[in-house]
Amino acid sequence: MCYIAEGKIGACDRYGNVGGRILRCDPLTVLDRTIAEGGEIRPFLKADWDGRIVGGEDMFVTAIGSGTTYPDYKPAPFIVSREVEGADFVTVVTEAIFSYCGAKVKIDTDRHLGHESAAVRYQGEAVGHMMTAEYGSQMMSLGGVAHLTGASKPEGRATCEALLRLLNREAVELVVDDGATVIVQSGAAPIVDGHREERMRVGCGSATIGMFASQWRGLVDEVVVVDDHITGVVSEHQAGKVLGWEDTGIRIRGRRSTPGRYFQVAQPGLGWGGTDITDPLTILAPFETRKGARPGLTLLMVSTTGEQYGYYMLDEALVPQPAPLPEALRPSVELIAENCEPALCTVMFMGGAGGSLRSGVTKNPVRLTRSVQGQRTRVSVAGIPAYVWPGGGITIMADVKDMPENAFGYVPTPAIVAPLEFTVSRAEYRALGGHDEAVRSVADVLESGGEYGADVRAVAPKGPR
């Protein structure tokens, strides 16, 4: 029911009026293993065909460019028969319109981006919130129906634009309330307040001590690994005790958990180990002589990424004084950095495939849900296998990193359009009450196209399918 003037493209940027006919602007996309293996590319049966049967495991028809089932009374745009290892399979492809969708974003950094549940904004509009932090990463939940359609029009539009750009692997600047500004892009390092992250932490302060205590033994009297979660002190830590580490009289400002492990030594921030400190000595209370402190005692303080470190020696008043890092200790600091993995952003598309979408697959929609939950039907997004959440409905997650470019679209609802594929054995498809009369071969799809044109592009799969 959209009106598009001739020669123009619709508001969705997906359909256009070509000679009085509405056509899909983007071609149907297939993943071609022949391209991935560097073999000769077939011309899709339109010229100089070598006579081979097109289909099977070497080619997978994605939903990118396929069109939708809307208004959902009809079969999916393409229901494709494929032979896989001698068995007949059907792949049902459709560009699904998702209001109930969003992105879960994992940002590898110890730097404090914002407090849990703080609003995340794009162009000034709230588009999501901070989630619980994970090991070495900060997490965001973006989108969802409440932001897309349950708030103001500007908020809905901003949410849709932010999601679309993130899902299509573009860089997006997000601002956390009372927190940081971070540039997020799938597969790229996050940029936090203008600082590009290089690595995620090797572990918390306690874990770092457990891993490297033996390499510090005999080279330094005390080691403190500064961390926003658990700051570790080697002389008190069980690893140090097992190695026979002597007491040093060190005292840490923070809440002691178990020996050698301290919580809340500082506030979260962009400094050492994800804290707000730039001078690590601020977390130390005066040393105690009766517990081993003495002039000349040496101290190494290091962050959980090895990016920040300092070497100190107690003076006559038992006050730590900066000193050059001994060359014997440098390899241990470098080893911490070496064991830190590269900091990256991961963008996971998450959506609920329900409602009338399922009727494009089967005449009895609940059977599709049960087949998916029973793992008899596999769900993929742009050819990338999706994780299906247990429980009712078809709630899925998929990593956008290896998807073909511009896999996602939108409609002005606002809602996200995601390429969704259901792959199922032909026998199971018939048992589902599927639209068996609409099944076509891969060769027919490539030759004849569909309702919205016959343009096809082939790309090599980047990841597993």
Secondary structure, 3 states (H helix, E strand, C coil): CCCCCCCCECCCCCEEEECCEEEECCCEEEEEHHHHCCCCCCCCCCCCCCCCCCCHHHEEECCCCCCCCCCCCCCCCEEEEEEECCEEEEEEEEEEEECCEEEEEEEECCCCCCCCCCEEEECCEEEEEECCCECCEEEEEEECHHHHCCCCHHHHHHHHHHHHHHHCCCCEEEEECCCCEEEECECCCCEECCEECCECCCCCHHHHHHHHHHHHCCCCCEEEEECCCCEEECCCCHHHHHCCCCCCCCEECCEECCCCEEECCCCECCCHHHECCCCHHHHEECCCHHHCCCCCCEEEEEECCCCCEEEEEECCCCCEEEECCCCCCHHHHHHHHHCCCECCEEEEEEEECCHHHHHHCECCHHHHHHHHHCCCEEEEECCEECEECCCCCCEEEEECCCCCCCCCEEECCCEEEEEEEEEEEHHHHHHCCECHHHEEEHHHHHHHCECCECCEEEECCCCCC
